[in-house]
Amino acid sequence: MGSLIDRLLGRTKKEPPPPPIPQLASIAVADPSTLPPGATAVVGATVNLTAAVSADTTVEAASTNPAALTVENVTVPVGQSSAPLLVNVLEGGASVQVSVTLGGQILQATIVTG
């Protein structure tokens, strides 16, 4: 009966708004001393989002100089808002621009190798 009265009085139950869609927030690069030549699958940076994701989310990654530094796509696990960007260091003393992309949004950062 209460729901009929609520409808007659124009009171409706509002659904909560959907959670915000996470966006790229920042890239925190690693210290060059942790990126020596020959290092493989080491954390070159951390990709941070504006909110936790509701499902595993892939962030695409690219290096402007794959002869010096290669990067792997990042998977942000469900419930998290950040994940490591793994890199392979092929050349020491390099300064390499990397970009990450999520839903059309792009962030760039420079990773310096040791």
C-alpha positions in Angstrom: 0.0 0.0 0.0 2.8 2.4 0.8 4.3 2.0 -2.7 0.9 3.0 -4.2 0.7 6.1 -2.0 4.3 7.0 -2.8 3.6 6.7 -6.6 0.4 8.8 -6.2 2.4 11.5 -4.3 5.2 11.4 -6.9 7.7 9.9 -4.5 9.8 7.4 -6.3 12.7 5.3 -5.2 15.8 6.6 -6.9 18.5 4.2 -7.9 22.0 5.2 -6.7 24.1 6.7 -9.4 26.5 4.4 -11.2 30.1 4.5 -9.9 32.3 6.9 -11.8 34.2 5.5 -14.7 37.9 5.4 -13.8 40.2 7.7 -15.7 43.9 7.9 -15.9 45.2 10.1 -13.1 49.0 9.9 -13.2 52.1 7.9 -13.9 54.7 7.7 -11.2 58.0 6.7 -12.7 60.6 4.5 -10.9 64.0 5.7 -9.8 66.6 5.1 -12.6 68.8 3.1 -10.2 66.1 0.4 -10.2 66.3 0.2 -14.0 69.8 -1.2 -14.9 70.6 -2.4 -18.5 69.4 -5.9 -19.0 66.6 -5.8 -16.4 63.5 -7.6 -17.6 59.9 -7.3 -16.3 60.8 -4.7 -13.7 58.5 -2.0 -12.5 59.3 1.1 -14.5 56.4 3.1 -13.3 53.0 2.9 -11.6 49.8 3.8 -13.4 47.3 5.5 -11.2 43.5 5.8 -11.9 41.0 8.2 -10.4 38.9 5.4 -8.9 39.0 1.6 -8.3 37.9 -0.5 -11.3 34.8 -2.8 -11.1 36.4 -5.3 -13.5 40.0 -6.1 -14.6 41.0 -3.2 -16.8 43.7 -3.1 -19.4 45.7 0.1 -19.9 47.6 0.1 -23.2 51.2 1.1 -23.0 53.8 2.2 -25.6 57.4 3.3 -25.7 58.8 5.8 -28.1 62.2 4.0 -28.2 61.7 0.3 -28.1 65.4 -0.2 -28.8 66.1 1.2 -25.4 63.0 0.3 -23.3 60.1 -1.9 -24.0 56.8 -1.7 -22.0 54.0 -4.1 -21.4 50.3 -3.3 -21.2 49.0 -2.8 -17.7 46.2 -4.8 -16.1 44.5 -3.0 -13.2 42.9 -5.7 -11.1 39.2 -5.4 -9.9 38.9 -3.3 -6.8 42.2 -1.5 -7.4 43.1 2.0 -8.7 46.7 1.4 -9.7 49.0 -1.2 -11.2 52.7 -1.5 -12.1 54.0 -0.8 -15.6 56.5 -3.5 -16.3 59.4 -2.7 -18.6 62.5 -4.3 -20.2 65.6 -2.2 -20.1 67.7 -2.7 -23.2 69.9 0.4 -22.9 71.4 2.2 -19.9 71.3 6.0 -19.6 68.3 6.3 -21.9 65.5 8.8 -21.5 62.4 7.3 -23.0 58.9 8.7 -23.4 56.2 6.2 -22.6 52.4 6.7 -23.0 49.5 4.9 -21.5 46.0 4.9 -23.0 42.6 4.2 -21.4 39.3 4.8 -23.2 40.8 7.4 -25.5 42.6 9.3 -22.7 46.4 9.4 -23.0 49.1 10.2 -20.4 52.8 10.4 -21.0 55.9 10.3 -18.8 59.6 10.0 -19.3 61.4 6.9 -17.8 65.1 7.3 -17.4 67.1 4.0 -17.3 70.1 3.4 -15.1 
